[in-house]
């Protein structure tokens, strides 16, 4: 199963790390959507390589989408028609 996690902050990484740690998903099956480009290198060092800075067509490849952002960021995503 491919999983998209929108937001790779504290909550998003708690979900992502738990999926991998519990064997529910491989890190290669997790799409992390993180707008902060400076955070991408740390995510790669943690073993996550499928990273994008914005919601894109890549998300259509996922079976499950987890929204792990603050309310105000969620409103911005909603305005994009997601």
Secondary structure, 3 states (H helix, E strand, C coil): CCEEEECCCHHHHHHHHHHHHCCCCCHHHEEEECCCHHHHHHHHHCCCCCEECCCCHHHHHCCEEEECCCHHHHHHHHHCCC
